[in-house]
Amino acid sequence: MENTRQKKISKILQKDLVEIIQEKMKEQGAKGILVSVTKVSVSVDFSSAKVFLSVFPSAMSQQILKEVSAAAPSIKHRVSQKAKNQLRRVPGFVFYIDDSLDYIDQIENSLKSLDNPIKKQSQ
């Protein structure tokens, strides 16, 4: 369970990471790709943070994950510059793909299809 301080730091990091990652995407000239930070989870000792990214289109997610992970040191530096008045130390970032939207889409498609498991049980 996250305490109040962890939640506050997570929100600060999420806000800053969104700005930085979207700025990096613009610099690289990536058009038609939407990257958002869905969740940031900070460890108890504030030394590391799990950052969950949602990428649209999802076919590009692994490539974007590799690029963002490779740029993690520069992203950490830019976050430290933005949050210098709010944080003493910026945690190290570990990036993950948030595939919850794909999972929801998969459930929705299976419910719409002829092989709907709910309708089979009620018959």
C-alpha positions in Angstrom: 0.0 0.0 0.0 1.4 3.3 -1.0 1.6 6.0 1.6 0.7 9.7 1.0 4.2 10.8 0.2 4.7 8.1 -2.4 1.4 9.0 -4.0 2.4 12.7 -4.2 5.8 11.9 -5.7 4.2 9.5 -8.2 1.9 12.3 -9.4 4.7 14.8 -9.7 6.8 12.3 -11.6 3.9 11.3 -13.9 3.2 14.9 -14.8 6.9 15.6 -15.6 7.4 12.3 -17.4 4.5 12.9 -19.7 5.8 16.3 -20.8 9.4 15.1 -21.3 8.5 11.9 -23.2 6.0 13.8 -25.5 8.7 16.4 -26.1 11.2 13.7 -27.0 8.8 12.2 -29.4 8.3 15.5 -31.1 12.1 16.1 -31.3 12.5 12.7 -33.0 9.7 13.5 -35.5 7.5 10.6 -34.5 4.1 11.3 -36.1 1.0 9.3 -35.6 2.3 7.8 -32.3 0.7 8.6 -29.0 2.6 7.8 -25.8 1.1 8.4 -22.4 2.2 7.6 -18.9 -0.6 5.7 -17.3 0.9 5.0 -13.9 4.0 5.7 -11.9 4.7 3.5 -8.8 7.5 4.6 -6.5 9.4 2.2 -4.2 9.2 2.7 -0.4 12.8 4.0 -0.3 12.2 6.3 -3.3 15.2 4.8 -5.1 13.3 3.4 -8.1 10.0 4.0 -9.9 8.1 1.8 -12.3 6.7 3.8 -15.1 3.9 2.3 -17.2 3.5 3.6 -20.7 0.5 3.2 -23.0 1.4 3.4 -26.7 -1.0 3.9 -29.7 -0.8 2.2 -32.1 0.1 -0.8 -29.9 2.2 -2.3 -32.7 4.9 0.3 -32.0 4.9 -0.4 -28.3 8.1 -2.6 -28.1 10.1 -0.2 -30.3 9.0 2.8 -28.2 9.8 0.9 -25.0 13.3 0.2 -26.2 13.8 3.9 -27.2 12.5 5.3 -23.9 14.5 2.7 -21.9 17.6 3.7 -23.8 17.0 7.3 -23.0 16.3 6.7 -19.3 19.4 8.5 -18.0 18.6 11.7 -20.0 14.9 11.5 -19.0 16.0 11.2 -15.3 18.2 14.2 -15.8 15.4 16.3 -17.3 13.0 15.2 -14.6 15.5 16.3 -11.9 15.8 19.7 -13.5 12.0 20.1 -13.6 11.4 18.8 -10.1 14.5 20.2 -8.3 12.3 22.3 -6.0 10.0 19.4 -5.1 12.3 16.4 -4.8 15.7 15.9 -3.2 16.5 12.8 -5.3 14.9 11.5 -8.4 14.4 7.8 -8.5 15.7 5.6 -11.3 13.1 4.7 -13.9 12.2 1.3 -15.1 9.7 1.4 -18.0 7.0 -1.1 -18.8 4.2 -1.3 -21.4 0.7 -0.9 -19.9 -1.3 -3.4 -22.0 -4.6 -2.9 -20.2 -6.2 -1.2 -23.2 -5.3 -4.1 -25.4 -6.7 -6.5 -22.8 -10.0 -4.5 -22.6 -10.2 -4.5 -26.4 -9.7 -8.2 -26.5 -12.5 -8.7 -23.9 -14.8 -6.4 -25.9 -14.1 -8.3 -29.1 -14.8 -11.7 -27.6 -18.1 -10.4 -26.1 -19.2 -9.1 -29.6 -18.2 -12.3 -31.4 -20.2 -15.4 -31.9 -18.1 -17.3 -29.4 -19.4 -15.1 -26.5 -18.7 -17.2 -23.3 -21.5 -15.4 -21.4 -24.2 -16.2 -23.9 -23.0 -19.9 -24.1 -23.5 -20.3 -20.3 -27.0 -18.8 -20.3 -28.3 -21.1 -23.1 
